[in-house]
């Protein structure tokens, strides 16, 4: 079951200037910056009520974010849904015919286990599932 929109991921070229822009837009500063080496990204997070905005800047030219920006420019990159049991959701969505980029959850930013669905099986939208690591016992 998908609980809620946990965050919206936005690809940016320059985290520093985008942090300033989004702080103005959202009316408050980011609350953390975190690099996820395995994904080639540095992220910053803003709280919006019960949800978040995640800004993503590439750390290497091979980063998926660098590739996304060279193809589409800056902008909305993915929608992340919170789940209680990411393994069960991966199994359910696989049975429903969705193509997973990650068939096994992996550690992501902000204390989450994550898995992405391939946008070609989800209507052109990159979908992330995320579960609090603390819930994963
Ligand atoms: Zn995300």
Backbone and ligand atoms as CSV (ligand in chain L), in Angstrom:
chain,resi,resn,atom,element,x,y,z
A,1,UNK,N,N,0.835,-1.195,0.000
A,1,UNK,CA,C,0.000,0.000,0.000
A,1,UNK,C,C,0.877,1.254,0.000
A,2,UNK,N,N,0.488,2.231,-0.805
A,2,UNK,CA,C,1.199,3.502,-0.826
A,2,UNK,C,C,0.521,4.442,0.177
A,3,UNK,N,N,1.289,4.972,1.106
A,3,UNK,CA,C,0.705,5.785,2.185
A,3,UNK,C,C,0.425,7.223,1.773
A,4,UNK,N,N,1.411,7.829,1.122
A,4,UNK,CA,C,1.296,9.259,0.793
A,4,UNK,C,C,2.428,9.607,-0.154
A,5,UNK,N,N,2.372,10.829,-0.688
A,5,UNK,CA,C,3.535,11.337,-1.422
A,5,UNK,C,C,4.553,11.752,-0.372
A,6,UNK,N,N,5.670,11.045,-0.342
A,6,UNK,CA,C,6.709,11.330,0.660
A,6,UNK,C,C,7.505,12.554,0.243
A,7,UNK,N,N,7.893,12.581,-1.041
A,7,UNK,CA,C,8.559,13.776,-1.565
A,7,UNK,C,C,8.470,13.831,-3.082
A,8,UNK,N,N,8.753,15.016,-3.605
A,8,UNK,CA,C,8.932,15.224,-5.040
A,8,UNK,C,C,10.415,15.488,-5.255
A,9,UNK,N,N,11.040,14.778,-6.179
A,9,UNK,CA,C,12.454,14.975,-6.484
A,9,UNK,C,C,12.610,15.920,-7.671
A,10,UNK,N,N,13.466,16.910,-7.522
A,10,UNK,CA,C,13.668,17.920,-8.558
A,10,UNK,C,C,15.149,17.974,-8.911
A,11,UNK,N,N,15.454,17.788,-10.196
A,11,UNK,CA,C,16.846,17.822,-10.664
A,11,UNK,C,C,17.281,19.271,-10.839
A,12,UNK,N,N,18.425,19.607,-10.262
A,12,UNK,CA,C,18.951,20.975,-10.364
A,12,UNK,C,C,20.420,20.930,-10.791
A,13,UNK,N,N,20.850,22.030,-11.406
A,13,UNK,CA,C,22.245,22.102,-11.846
A,13,UNK,C,C,23.149,22.547,-10.705
A,14,UNK,N,N,22.636,23.470,-9.893
A,14,UNK,CA,C,23.464,24.066,-8.851
A,14,UNK,C,C,22.681,24.095,-7.545
A,15,UNK,N,N,23.085,23.239,-6.623
A,15,UNK,CA,C,22.321,23.068,-5.388
A,15,UNK,C,C,22.282,24.373,-4.578
A,16,UNK,N,N,23.392,25.091,-4.596
A,16,UNK,CA,C,23.461,26.301,-3.779
A,16,UNK,C,C,22.438,27.345,-4.243
A,17,UNK,N,N,22.429,27.625,-5.549
A,17,UNK,CA,C,21.487,28.645,-6.029
A,17,UNK,C,C,20.057,28.113,-5.969
A,18,UNK,N,N,19.870,26.809,-6.186
A,18,UNK,CA,C,18.518,26.250,-6.110
A,18,UNK,C,C,18.009,26.214,-4.679
A,19,UNK,N,N,18.899,25.969,-3.712
A,19,UNK,CA,C,18.479,26.029,-2.306
A,19,UNK,C,C,17.939,27.420,-1.977
A,20,UNK,N,N,18.607,28.442,-2.496
A,20,UNK,CA,C,18.164,29.814,-2.236
A,20,UNK,C,C,16.817,30.068,-2.918
A,21,UNK,N,N,16.681,29.593,-4.164
A,21,UNK,CA,C,15.434,29.788,-4.909
A,21,UNK,C,C,14.265,29.097,-4.207
A,22,UNK,N,N,14.465,27.829,-3.822
A,22,UNK,CA,C,13.366,27.071,-3.213
A,22,UNK,C,C,13.061,27.546,-1.795
A,23,UNK,N,N,14.079,28.084,-1.105
A,23,UNK,CA,C,13.806,28.668,0.216
A,23,UNK,C,C,12.845,29.845,0.081
A,24,UNK,N,N,13.039,30.643,-0.984
A,24,UNK,CA,C,12.129,31.764,-1.237
A,24,UNK,C,C,10.750,31.248,-1.609
A,25,UNK,N,N,10.722,30.268,-2.515
A,25,UNK,CA,C,9.451,29.738,-3.007
A,25,UNK,C,C,8.646,29.107,-1.879
A,26,UNK,N,N,9.322,28.307,-1.055
A,26,UNK,CA,C,8.624,27.494,-0.056
A,26,UNK,C,C,8.509,28.195,1.296
A,27,UNK,N,N,9.206,29.308,1.437
A,27,UNK,CA,C,9.092,30.082,2.656
A,27,UNK,C,C,9.871,29.522,3.827
A,28,UNK,N,N,10.923,28.770,3.551
A,28,UNK,CA,C,11.771,28.239,4.624
A,28,UNK,C,C,12.968,27.522,4.019
A,29,UNK,N,N,14.039,27.466,4.794
A,29,UNK,CA,C,15.282,26.880,4.284
A,29,UNK,C,C,15.236,25.354,4.294
A,30,UNK,N,N,16.130,24.730,3.536
A,30,UNK,CA,C,16.290,23.280,3.577
A,30,UNK,C,C,16.729,22.862,4.983
A,31,UNK,N,N,16.427,21.628,5.373
A,31,UNK,CA,C,16.810,21.190,6.718
A,31,UNK,C,C,17.958,20.197,6.705
A,32,UNK,N,N,18.320,19.680,5.535
A,32,UNK,CA,C,19.522,18.850,5.478
A,32,UNK,C,C,20.065,18.757,4.068
A,33,UNK,N,N,21.366,18.493,4.008
A,33,UNK,CA,C,22.043,18.203,2.736
A,33,UNK,C,C,22.736,16.867,2.923
A,34,UNK,N,N,22.590,16.004,1.934
A,34,UNK,CA,C,23.163,14.662,2.069
A,34,UNK,C,C,23.630,14.174,0.700
A,35,UNK,N,N,24.835,13.611,0.660
A,35,UNK,CA,C,25.342,13.019,-0.580
A,35,UNK,C,C,25.120,11.514,-0.544
A,36,UNK,N,N,24.595,10.967,-1.638
A,36,UNK,CA,C,24.449,9.514,-1.780
A,36,UNK,C,C,25.389,9.101,-2.908
A,37,UNK,N,N,26.591,8.647,-2.508
A,37,UNK,CA,C,27.631,8.340,-3.500
A,37,UNK,C,C,27.165,7.301,-4.511
A,38,UNK,N,N,26.437,6.280,-4.037
A,38,UNK,CA,C,26.037,5.183,-4.920
A,38,UNK,C,C,25.109,5.668,-6.033
A,39,UNK,N,N,24.413,6.796,-5.794
A,39,UNK,CA,C,23.503,7.340,-6.809
A,39,UNK,C,C,24.121,8.518,-7.555
A,40,UNK,N,N,25.305,8.954,-7.121
A,40,UNK,CA,C,25.944,10.092,-7.783
A,40,UNK,C,C,25.198,11.399,-7.601
A,41,UNK,N,N,24.613,11.584,-6.399
A,41,UNK,CA,C,23.839,12.803,-6.162
A,41,UNK,C,C,24.158,13.423,-4.806
A,42,UNK,N,N,24.034,14.744,-4.763
A,42,UNK,CA,C,23.914,15.447,-3.490
A,42,UNK,C,C,22.496,15.987,-3.433
A,43,UNK,N,N,21.858,15.772,-2.291
A,43,UNK,CA,C,20.444,16.127,-2.150
A,43,UNK,C,C,20.283,17.174,-1.061
A,44,UNK,N,N,19.238,17.972,-1.185
A,44,UNK,CA,C,18.820,18.788,-0.044
A,44,UNK,C,C,17.316,18.632,0.101
A,45,UNK,N,N,16.860,18.730,1.338
A,45,UNK,CA,C,15.448,18.465,1.645
A,45,UNK,C,C,14.782,19.672,2.286
A,46,UNK,N,N,13.548,19.912,1.842
A,46,UNK,CA,C,12.676,20.939,2.409
A,46,UNK,C,C,11.416,20.248,2.904
A,47,UNK,N,N,10.907,20.679,4.038
A,47,UNK,CA,C,9.638,20.142,4.537
A,47,UNK,C,C,8.493,21.022,4.055
A,48,UNK,N,N,7.448,20.372,3.548
A,48,UNK,CA,C,6.209,21.074,3.167
A,48,UNK,C,C,5.096,20.330,3.864
A,49,UNK,N,N,4.676,20.790,5.036
A,49,UNK,CA,C,3.672,20.039,5.779
A,49,UNK,C,C,4.167,18.630,6.033
A,50,UNK,N,N,3.409,17.661,5.551
A,50,UNK,CA,C,3.713,16.263,5.786
A,50,UNK,C,C,4.599,15.663,4.693
A,51,UNK,N,N,4.877,16.456,3.667
A,51,UNK,CA,C,5.669,15.978,2.541
A,51,UNK,C,C,6.966,16.771,2.450
A,52,UNK,N,N,7.773,16.436,1.448
A,52,UNK,CA,C,9.076,17.081,1.288
A,52,UNK,C,C,9.338,17.385,-0.179
A,53,UNK,N,N,10.250,18.302,-0.395
A,53,UNK,CA,C,10.838,18.498,-1.711
A,53,UNK,C,C,12.305,18.111,-1.583
A,54,UNK,N,N,12.776,17.305,-2.525
A,54,UNK,CA,C,14.174,16.866,-2.559
A,54,UNK,C,C,14.824,17.464,-3.798
A,55,UNK,N,N,15.823,18.299,-3.607
A,55,UNK,CA,C,16.600,18.800,-4.747
A,55,UNK,C,C,17.777,17.867,-4.962
A,56,UNK,N,N,18.059,17.562,-6.225
A,56,UNK,CA,C,19.136,16.621,-6.551
A,56,UNK,C,C,20.117,17.258,-7.517
A,57,UNK,N,N,21.377,17.264,-7.111
A,57,UNK,CA,C,22.443,17.754,-7.987
A,57,UNK,C,C,23.413,16.608,-8.247
A,58,UNK,N,N,23.841,16.453,-9.491
A,58,UNK,CA,C,24.786,15.388,-9.854
A,58,UNK,C,C,26.143,15.624,-9.198
A,59,UNK,N,N,26.793,14.527,-8.787
A,59,UNK,CA,C,28.162,14.642,-8.273
A,59,UNK,C,C,29.186,14.190,-9.310
A,60,UNK,N,N,28.731,13.495,-10.353
A,60,UNK,CA,C,29.629,13.043,-11.418
A,60,UNK,C,C,28.903,13.200,-12.762
A,61,UNK,N,N,29.671,13.268,-13.854
A,61,UNK,CA,C,29.027,13.376,-15.181
A,61,UNK,C,C,28.203,12.130,-15.527
A,62,UNK,N,N,28.493,10.985,-14.877
A,62,UNK,CA,C,27.760,9.750,-15.158
A,62,UNK,C,C,26.505,9.619,-14.303
A,63,UNK,N,N,26.312,10.542,-13.401
A,63,UNK,CA,C,25.156,10.480,-12.510
A,63,UNK,C,C,23.854,10.476,-13.315
A,64,UNK,N,N,22.859,9.700,-12.864
A,64,UNK,CA,C,21.551,9.737,-13.536
A,64,UNK,C,C,20.969,11.159,-13.595
A,65,UNK,N,N,21.313,11.991,-12.615
A,65,UNK,CA,C,20.808,13.368,-12.616
A,65,UNK,C,C,21.475,14.191,-13.722
A,66,UNK,N,N,22.774,13.973,-13.934
A,66,UNK,CA,C,23.464,14.671,-15.031
A,66,UNK,C,C,22.841,14.285,-16.369
A,67,UNK,N,N,22.550,12.995,-16.525
A,67,UNK,CA,C,21.944,12.519,-17.778
A,67,UNK,C,C,20.545,13.094,-17.952
A,68,UNK,N,N,19.786,13.123,-16.861
A,68,UNK,CA,C,18.424,13.667,-16.920
A,68,UNK,C,C,18.467,15.136,-17.354
A,69,UNK,N,N,19.360,15.920,-16.745
A,69,UNK,CA,C,19.402,17.353,-17.049
A,69,UNK,C,C,19.863,17.595,-18.486
A,70,UNK,N,N,20.807,16.779,-18.969
A,70,UNK,CA,C,21.247,17.000,-20.353
A,70,UNK,C,C,20.127,16.672,-21.338
A,71,UNK,N,N,19.220,15.792,-20.949
A,71,UNK,CA,C,18.106,15.410,-21.828
A,71,UNK,C,C,16.902,16.347,-21.681
A,72,UNK,N,N,16.556,16.668,-20.430
A,72,UNK,CA,C,15.288,17.372,-20.163
A,72,UNK,C,C,15.472,18.759,-19.572
A,73,UNK,N,N,16.683,19.104,-19.153
A,73,UNK,CA,C,16.881,20.335,-18.400
A,73,UNK,C,C,16.485,20.142,-16.941
A,74,UNK,N,N,16.568,21.220,-16.176
A,74,UNK,CA,C,16.183,21.134,-14.771
A,74,UNK,C,C,14.676,20.931,-14.652
A,75,UNK,N,N,14.246,20.332,-13.555
A,75,UNK,CA,C,12.807,20.208,-13.324
A,75,UNK,C,C,12.455,18.965,-12.546
A,76,UNK,N,N,11.149,18.674,-12.514
A,76,UNK,CA,C,10.656,17.534,-11.733
A,76,UNK,C,C,11.264,16.245,-12.272
A,77,UNK,N,N,11.854,15.466,-11.382
A,77,UNK,CA,C,12.576,14.253,-11.760
A,77,UNK,C,C,11.834,12.986,-11.350
A,78,UNK,N,N,11.291,12.972,-10.137
A,78,UNK,CA,C,10.547,11.788,-9.698
A,78,UNK,C,C,9.536,12.133,-8.608
A,79,UNK,N,N,8.597,11.216,-8.426
A,79,UNK,CA,C,7.635,11.301,-7.322
A,79,UNK,C,C,7.901,10.103,-6.421
A,80,UNK,N,N,8.022,10.369,-5.129
A,80,UNK,CA,C,8.314,9.295,-4.180
A,80,UNK,C,C,7.106,9.037,-3.291
A,81,UNK,N,N,6.713,7.777,-3.221
A,81,UNK,CA,C,5.613,7.364,-2.365
A,81,UNK,C,C,6.161,6.626,-1.154
A,82,UNK,N,N,5.598,6.921,-0.003
A,82,UNK,CA,C,5.980,6.215,1.212
A,82,UNK,C,C,5.230,4.888,1.304
A,83,UNK,N,N,5.962,3.843,1.645
A,83,UNK,CA,C,5.352,2.526,1.848
A,83,UNK,C,C,5.813,1.976,3.200
A,84,UNK,N,N,5.017,1.081,3.759
A,84,UNK,CA,C,5.409,0.448,5.023
A,84,UNK,C,C,6.312,-0.751,4.790
A,85,UNK,N,N,6.060,-1.459,3.689
A,85,UNK,CA,C,6.788,-2.703,3.414
A,85,UNK,C,C,7.240,-2.688,1.964
A,86,UNK,N,N,8.460,-2.217,1.767
A,86,UNK,CA,C,8.932,-2.002,0.398
A,86,UNK,C,C,9.079,-3.324,-0.358
A,87,UNK,N,N,9.475,-4.387,0.332
A,87,UNK,CA,C,9.604,-5.691,-0.350
A,87,UNK,C,C,8.246,-6.163,-0.865
A,88,UNK,N,N,7.213,-5.982,-0.043
A,88,UNK,CA,C,5.868,-6.391,-0.454
A,88,UNK,C,C,5.389,-5.560,-1.647
A,89,UNK,N,N,5.709,-4.256,-1.651
A,89,UNK,CA,C,5.292,-3.392,-2.775
A,89,UNK,C,C,6.027,-3.758,-4.056
A,90,UNK,N,N,7.330,-4.055,-3.930
A,90,UNK,CA,C,8.093,-4.471,-5.114
A,90,UNK,C,C,7.475,-5.744,-5.697
A,91,UNK,N,N,7.123,-6.678,-4.819
A,91,UNK,CA,C,6.512,-7.930,-5.278
A,91,UNK,C,C,5.151,-7.656,-5.928
A,92,UNK,N,N,4.341,-6.810,-5.287
A,92,UNK,CA,C,3.006,-6.506,-5.817
A,92,UNK,C,C,3.097,-5.831,-7.186
A,93,UNK,N,N,3.973,-4.832,-7.296
A,93,UNK,CA,C,4.066,-4.073,-8.549
A,93,UNK,C,C,4.683,-4.915,-9.667
A,94,UNK,N,N,5.602,-5.801,-9.306
A,94,UNK,CA,C,6.166,-6.716,-10.305
A,94,UNK,C,C,5.063,-7.612,-10.865
A,95,UNK,N,N,4.210,-8.131,-9.979
A,95,UNK,CA,C,3.078,-8.967,-10.407
A,95,UNK,C,C,2.113,-8.180,-11.293
A,96,UNK,N,N,1.984,-6.874,-11.004
A,96,UNK,CA,C,1.089,-6.023,-11.801
A,96,UNK,C,C,1.690,-5.645,-13.150
A,97,UNK,N,N,2.959,-6.055,-13.379
A,97,UNK,CA,C,3.568,-5.815,-14.683
A,97,UNK,C,C,4.468,-4.600,-14.772
A,98,UNK,N,N,4.727,-3.960,-13.629
A,98,UNK,CA,C,5.633,-2.817,-13.648
A,98,UNK,C,C,7.074,-3.297,-13.691
A,99,UNK,N,N,7.900,-2.488,-14.365
A,99,UNK,CA,C,9.315,-2.823,-14.435
A,99,UNK,C,C,10.055,-2.036,-13.366
A,100,UNK,N,N,10.766,-2.758,-12.509
A,100,UNK,CA,C,11.522,-2.116,-11.439
A,100,UNK,C,C,12.950,-1.855,-11.907
A,101,UNK,N,N,13.489,-0.690,-11.585
A,101,UNK,CA,C,14.918,-0.435,-11.820
A,101,UNK,C,C,15.716,-1.173,-10.750
A,102,UNK,N,N,15.183,-1.184,-9.525
A,102,UNK,CA,C,15.816,-1.926,-8.434
A,102,UNK,C,C,14.855,-3.021,-7.980
A,103,UNK,N,N,15.239,-4.259,-8.172
A,103,UNK,CA,C,14.387,-5.357,-7.713
A,103,UNK,C,C,14.545,-5.617,-6.225
A,104,UNK,N,N,15.620,-5.048,-5.672
A,104,UNK,CA,C,15.829,-5.113,-4.226
A,104,UNK,C,C,15.974,-3.694,-3.715
A,105,UNK,N,N,15.379,-3.385,-2.554
A,105,UNK,CA,C,15.540,-2.044,-2.009
A,105,UNK,C,C,16.990,-1.749,-1.674
A,106,UNK,N,N,17.362,-0.475,-1.805
A,106,UNK,CA,C,18.724,-0.059,-1.473
A,106,UNK,C,C,18.668,1.191,-0.615
A,107,UNK,N,N,19.753,1.468,0.124
A,107,UNK,CA,C,19.748,2.655,0.971
A,107,UNK,C,C,19.731,3.929,0.130
A,108,UNK,N,N,18.838,4.840,0.459
A,108,UNK,CA,C,18.774,6.135,-0.216
A,108,UNK,C,C,19.030,7.257,0.770
A,109,UNK,N,N,18.721,8.477,0.362
A,109,UNK,CA,C,18.923,9.631,1.240
A,109,UNK,C,C,17.856,9.652,2.325
A,110,UNK,N,N,18.114,10.405,3.387
A,110,UNK,CA,C,17.121,10.730,4.403
A,110,UNK,C,C,16.649,9.501,5.179
A,111,UNK,N,N,17.543,8.525,5.388
A,111,UNK,CA,C,17.213,7.369,6.226
A,111,UNK,C,C,16.155,6.458,5.633
A,112,UNK,N,N,16.187,6.280,4.309
A,112,UNK,CA,C,15.165,5.472,3.639
A,112,UNK,C,C,15.780,4.285,2.907
A,113,UNK,N,N,14.963,3.248,2.771
A,113,UNK,CA,C,15.215,2.214,1.772
A,113,UNK,C,C,14.401,2.612,0.554
A,114,UNK,N,N,15.002,2.514,-0.619
A,114,UNK,CA,C,14.322,2.997,-1.819
A,114,UNK,C,C,14.380,1.977,-2.951
A,115,UNK,N,N,13.446,2.099,-3.886
A,115,UNK,CA,C,13.487,1.364,-5.147
A,115,UNK,C,C,12.751,2.218,-6.171
A,116,UNK,N,N,13.266,2.235,-7.393
A,116,UNK,CA,C,12.638,3.025,-8.462
A,116,UNK,C,C,11.941,2.111,-9.459
A,117,UNK,N,N,10.805,2.583,-9.951
A,117,UNK,CA,C,10.126,1.938,-11.071
A,117,UNK,C,C,10.616,2.584,-12.357
A,118,UNK,N,N,10.725,1.775,-13.399
A,118,UNK,CA,C,11.148,2.333,-14.679
A,118,UNK,C,C,10.022,3.179,-15.265
A,119,UNK,N,N,10.343,4.434,-15.676
A,119,UNK,CA,C,9.264,5.305,-16.183
A,119,UNK,C,C,8.563,4.748,-17.417
A,120,UNK,N,N,9.220,3.858,-18.156
A,120,UNK,CA,C,8.541,3.358,-19.359
A,120,UNK,C,C,7.385,2.417,-19.006
A,121,UNK,N,N,7.360,1.914,-17.771
A,121,UNK,CA,C,6.220,1.089,-17.369
A,121,UNK,C,C,5.246,1.866,-16.482
A,122,UNK,N,N,5.556,3.117,-16.162
A,122,UNK,CA,C,4.672,3.896,-15.281
A,122,UNK,C,C,4.316,5.238,-15.912
A,123,UNK,N,N,3.953,5.175,-17.191
A,123,UNK,CA,C,3.399,6.354,-17.852
A,123,UNK,C,C,4.358,7.527,-17.985
A,124,UNK,N,N,5.660,7.228,-18.062
A,124,UNK,CA,C,6.628,8.306,-18.260
A,124,UNK,C,C,7.044,9.005,-16.983
A,125,UNK,N,N,6.519,8.540,-15.848
A,125,UNK,CA,C,6.862,9.161,-14.563
A,125,UNK,C,C,7.813,8.238,-13.802
A,126,UNK,N,N,8.948,8.780,-13.407
A,126,UNK,CA,C,9.868,8.024,-12.569
A,126,UNK,C,C,9.289,7.984,-11.156
A,127,UNK,N,N,9.004,6.770,-10.675
A,127,UNK,CA,C,8.358,6.593,-9.372
A,127,UNK,C,C,9.354,5.951,-8.406
A,128,UNK,N,N,9.451,6.526,-7.224
A,128,UNK,CA,C,10.309,5.978,-6.175
A,128,UNK,C,C,9.421,5.459,-5.048
A,129,UNK,N,N,9.738,4.289,-4.565
A,129,UNK,CA,C,9.111,3.791,-3.339
A,129,UNK,C,C,10.107,4.029,-2.223
A,130,UNK,N,N,9.638,4.477,-1.066
A,130,UNK,CA,C,10.582,4.615,0.034
A,130,UNK,C,C,9.947,4.227,1.361
A,131,UNK,N,N,10.771,3.623,2.162
A,131,UNK,CA,C,10.357,3.118,3.464
A,131,UNK,C,C,11.370,3.580,4.492
A,132,UNK,N,N,10.904,4.046,5.635
A,132,UNK,CA,C,11.830,4.397,6.715
A,132,UNK,C,C,12.638,3.172,7.097
A,133,UNK,N,N,13.961,3.326,7.197
A,133,UNK,CA,C,14.809,2.186,7.559
A,133,UNK,C,C,14.445,1.693,8.963
A,134,UNK,N,N,14.041,2.613,9.826
A,134,UNK,CA,C,13.668,2.236,11.186
A,134,UNK,C,C,12.500,1.233,11.207
A,135,UNK,N,N,11.642,1.294,10.172
A,135,UNK,CA,C,10.478,0.380,10.105
A,135,UNK,C,C,10.837,-0.998,9.578
A,136,UNK,N,N,12.057,-1.120,9.078
A,136,UNK,CA,C,12.418,-2.324,8.348
A,136,UNK,C,C,13.069,-3.335,9.305
A,137,UNK,N,N,12.265,-4.045,10.044
A,137,UNK,CA,C,12.853,-4.971,11.021
A,137,UNK,C,C,12.644,-6.422,10.662
L,1,ZN,ZN,ZN,13.753,10.788,-4.027
